[in-house]
Amino acid sequence: MTISKGEPLSIKSLGISEFTRARPLGLNWLFFIFIGLIIVLDIAVRKSKYGYKLSAVGGNKEAALIAGVNVTKVKIITFILAGIFAAIGGLFDVMSSGAATSSFGIGREFRAIICCAIGGVSLSGGEGSIYGTALGVMLFHTLWYCLRLLKVDTNLQLVLIGFVLILAVLFDIYRKRDNARRMIEAYRSEE
């Protein structure tokens, strides 16, 4: 804000907007980066030592600690990676819009939570996948753009999106209860 004095900064003079307007195969180039990141991150989470440790900490911190996982280190690395990916996302956002403002990104955290919930990530932690989250992002944005194309009032859009979040959370609760019930029934049938 000090540099721009609160005014929007245009990046069109840097030649970036021409680059971001490129449409290989008729799709925005950010889509290809999105797909590439999904594949790389999924492999990293499922195949690396860090991925196994992350899943262990997300599932049960105490059990991960007993198993010898440095929980604090995993959390710190995860927060660092989250910050890096947030910065990359912000950079892509600025590049696609062609400008940056001091209020850019406000309210996006709510959308991110909704995308994760729609994609099957448990808001209590420990469950979810990269592909599920990516699917949640695509479904959310499809809904968001449909509402905008239908010229639904902005406040009503937020209400509808909030309703979708509530449905996703209720589905998660129902799924957990159903899994617990099945485990109890399986245990009782073994006795």
C-alpha positions in Angstrom: 0.0 0.0 0.0 2.9 2.3 0.6 4.2 2.0 -2.9 0.8 2.2 -4.7 -0.8 4.6 -2.2 -3.8 2.3 -2.2 -4.3 2.6 -5.9 -4.6 -0.5 -8.2 -1.3 -1.4 -9.9 -1.5 -2.4 -13.6 0.8 -5.1 -14.9 -0.1 -4.6 -18.5 3.0 -2.6 -19.1 5.1 -5.7 -18.2 3.7 -7.7 -21.2 2.3 -10.3 -18.9 -1.3 -9.8 -19.9 -0.5 -10.8 -23.5 1.1 -14.0 -22.1 -1.9 -14.8 -19.9 -4.3 -14.3 -22.8 -2.7 -17.2 -24.7 -5.1 -20.1 -25.2 -3.4 -23.3 -26.1 -6.0 -25.8 -27.3 -8.6 -23.2 -26.6 -8.1 -23.3 -22.8 -6.5 -20.8 -20.5 -2.8 -21.7 -19.9 -3.5 -21.5 -16.1 -5.8 -24.6 -16.5 -2.8 -26.6 -17.7 -0.7 -25.4 -14.8 -3.6 -26.3 -12.5 -3.7 -29.9 -13.9 0.1 -30.2 -13.7 0.1 -29.1 -10.1 -2.6 -31.5 -9.2 -0.6 -34.4 -10.7 2.7 -33.4 -9.1 1.1 -32.7 -5.7 -0.8 -36.0 -5.7 2.4 -38.0 -6.4 4.2 -36.0 -3.8 1.6 -36.6 -1.1 1.1 -40.3 -1.9 4.7 -41.3 -2.6 7.0 -39.2 -0.5 8.1 -39.6 3.1 6.7 -36.1 3.8 3.3 -37.2 2.4 3.1 -40.2 4.6 4.1 -38.1 7.6 1.5 -35.4 6.6 -1.2 -38.1 6.4 -0.2 -39.5 9.8 -0.3 -36.1 11.5 -3.6 -35.2 9.8 -5.1 -38.5 10.9 -4.0 -38.6 14.5 -1.3 -36.3 15.9 -0.7 -38.4 19.0 -0.3 -41.7 17.1 2.0 -40.0 14.7 4.1 -38.7 17.6 4.3 -42.2 19.1 5.3 -43.5 15.7 8.3 -41.1 15.7 7.0 -38.4 13.4 8.2 -34.9 14.3 4.8 -33.4 14.3 6.0 -29.8 14.9 8.4 -30.1 11.9 5.6 -31.5 9.6 3.3 -28.7 10.7 5.9 -26.0 10.0 6.8 -27.4 6.6 3.0 -27.6 5.8 2.4 -24.0 6.7 5.4 -22.9 4.7 4.2 -24.8 1.7 0.7 -23.4 2.1 2.2 -19.9 2.1 4.2 -20.6 -1.0 1.2 -22.0 -2.9 -1.0 -19.1 -1.7 1.6 -16.7 -3.1 1.7 -18.6 -6.4 -2.1 -18.6 -6.5 -2.1 -14.8 -5.9 0.5 -14.3 -8.6 -1.7 -16.3 -11.1 -4.7 -14.3 -10.0 -2.9 -11.0 -10.6 -1.5 -12.2 -13.9 -5.0 -13.2 -15.2 -6.7 -10.0 -14.0 -3.9 -7.7 -15.2 -3.9 -5.6 -12.0 -3.3 -5.8 -8.2 -4.9 -4.0 -5.4 -4.4 -3.9 -1.6 -7.7 -5.7 -1.1 -7.0 -8.4 -3.7 -8.0 -11.8 -2.3 -10.2 -10.7 0.5 -12.9 -13.3 1.0 -11.1 -16.0 -1.0 -10.4 -18.0 2.1 -14.1 -18.7 2.4 -14.2 -20.0 -1.1 -11.1 -22.2 -0.5 -12.8 -23.8 2.5 -16.0 -24.4 0.5 -13.9 -26.0 -2.4 -12.2 -28.3 0.1 -15.5 -29.3 1.8 -17.1 -30.0 -1.6 -14.1 -32.0 -2.6 -14.4 -34.3 0.4 -11.8 -32.9 2.7 -12.9 -33.3 6.3 -13.1 -30.0 8.0 -12.0 -31.8 11.2 -8.8 -32.9 9.5 -7.1 -36.1 8.4 -9.2 -37.0 5.4 -9.2 -35.9 1.8 -7.3 -36.0 -1.4 -5.7 -33.7 -4.0 -8.0 -35.0 -6.7 -11.1 -34.5 -4.5 -10.0 -31.0 -3.7 -9.4 -30.3 -7.4 -12.9 -31.6 -8.2 -14.3 -29.4 -5.5 -12.6 -26.4 -7.0 -14.0 -27.1 -10.4 -17.5 -27.8 -9.1 -17.5 -24.7 -6.9 -16.4 -22.4 -9.8 -18.9 -24.0 -12.2 -21.6 -23.1 -9.7 -20.2 -19.7 -9.0 -20.0 -18.8 -12.7 -23.5 -20.2 -13.4 -24.9 -18.0 -10.7 -23.1 -15.0 -12.2 -24.3 -15.8 -15.7 -27.9 -16.1 -14.4 -27.3 -12.6 -12.9 -28.3 -13.9 -9.4 -28.0 -11.1 -6.8 -24.5 -11.1 -5.2 -26.0 -11.5 -1.7 -28.1 -14.4 -2.8 -25.0 -16.0 -4.4 -23.3 -15.9 -1.0 -26.3 -17.4 0.7 -26.5 -20.2 -1.9 -22.7 -20.9 -1.6 -23.0 -20.9 2.2 -25.9 -23.4 1.8 -23.6 -25.6 -0.3 -21.0 -25.5 2.4 -23.5 -26.5 5.0 -24.6 -29.4 2.8 -21.0 -30.5 2.4 -20.3 -30.4 6.1 -23.5 -32.3 6.9 -22.6 -34.9 4.3 -19.2 -35.3 6.0 -20.8 -35.7 9.4 -23.2 -38.3 8.0 -20.4 -40.2 6.3 -18.3 -40.3 9.5 -21.3 -41.5 11.5 -22.1 -44.1 8.9 -18.5 -45.3 8.9 -18.5 -45.5 12.7 -21.7 -47.5 12.7 -20.3 -49.9 10.1 -17.2 -50.4 12.2 -19.2 -51.1 15.3 -21.4 -53.6 13.4 -18.4 -55.3 12.0 -16.8 -55.5 15.5 -20.1 -56.9 17.0 -20.4 -59.5 14.2 -16.9 -60.8 15.0 -17.8 -61.5 18.7 
